Amino acid sequence: MKVICIDGGASKVAGSIVEQLDSVTFRLYGDIIENRYKDQEGFNHNFSSIDLDLQLERIPINRDEKKQGDVYIKTIISTIDKLITRDDMLISIAMPGVKTKDKKGISVMANGPRIPNLIQVIKNYFGQSVKVLDVQSDADMCVWGEEYAKNGSLRNISNAYYLGGGTGIADGLKLNSKILSFDEESDWIAKCWEFKLKNGNSLESLISMAGIINKKNSLEEICNNIGLFLFDRLYTVHKGGSPKFKVGRPVSDTHPFKGILLDRIIIGQRLAEYFSSEDGNIHFRQIKNIFLEYCNIEGGPIKRNYNAKNIDEKIILSRLRESPIIGLGAKACLSQ
């Protein structure tokens, strides 16, 4: 079975065909095609996303946001057009942001326009014979890719947290050998973009690649916060809610997975590429040391399970840049 898979990011669309090899393994069938939104006619270089708090209050979409959303849709359609070979192919799309209740569009977007009618417009363009699945979380699909790609970092791992870094941050979880959605577990764990720093800015704006390359941000502050953030993920899974970062909504301090210790923390996408570089590796080592300091202070099972001898096996870098595309194909095939 083959699926057209579209990974819509904050700055570009990447797409490819994914094929199933066996019940647990998927791979790319052909090359990845990339199209940038800014290369599309009508792209507004001065567009700025609506304040997140206003988006959450469901402020109406204005004309500028609607036009920018149309550009995003045209870019996705253009990418699909280059991949589609017959009119009965399955299409699966991942996008960042909060999905609409019917999973047909985007209701909240930190780094782009809201697009509540995304799937319907694509269906109208290609016709009813083409099956377009509900919008998937780009973060969730990274985890699916790490699980179902032949060289994925989650294969044979029971409990793990995934941190993907690009323009924004992608959060992913696998607990008790099951891939979980942050949207479905939101009562006890918050996404990175929800966390606030002491200055009121989002944590995501500091520790994503966009934050790292921003010369206004101190690399020491970035490393300190990534180290604390990774510890916070470990602590939240093992013990429940932790007040390490401010979240603008109630988060339960209990959940059904308490007691689990993460086997692995995986860092992927552009963040992993940076930490693999000569300069980035210096900061990656610093992050692991900061993480271990928090583990030592905590003591108990956390201190016993995370130490200088095993830290390079506990926090790893993934080279699977195509993870969200492969994840889309895996979930699409396995859900049919």
Sequence and secondary structure as in RCSB ss.txt:
>XXXX:A:sequence
MKVICIDGGASKVAGSIVEQLDSVTFRLYGDIIENRYKDQEGFNHNFSSIDLDLQLERIPINRDEKKQGDVYIKT
IISTIDKLITRDDMLISIAMPGVKTKDKKGISVMANGPRIPNLIQVIKNYFGQSVKVLDVQSDADMCVWGEEYAK
NGSLRNISNAYYLGGGTGIADGLKLNSKILSFDEESDWIAKCWEFKLKNGNSLESLISMAGIINKKNSLEEICNN
IGLFLFDRLYTVHKGGSPKFKVGRPVSDTHPFKGILLDRIIIGQRLAEYFSSEDGNIHFRQIKNIFLEYCNIEGG
PIKRNYNAKNIDEKIILSRLRESPIIGLGAKACLSQ
>XXXX:A:secstr
 EEEEEEE SSEEEEEEEEEEETTEEEESS  EEEEGGGSTT  TT     HHHHHTT    HHHHHHHHHHHHH
HHHHHHHH  STT EEEEEESSEE TTSSSEEE TTS  BTTHHHHHHHHH TTSEE   EEHHHHHHHHHHHBT
T TTTT SSEEEEEESSSEEEEEEETTEEE TTTTTTT   GGGEE TTS BSHHHHSHHHHS TTS HHHHHHH
HHHHHHHHHHHHHHS  TTSEESS   S  TTTT   SEEEEEHHHHHHHHSHHHHHHHHHHHHHHHHHHHHH H
HHHHHS TTTHHHHEEE   TTHHHHHHHHHHHHT 
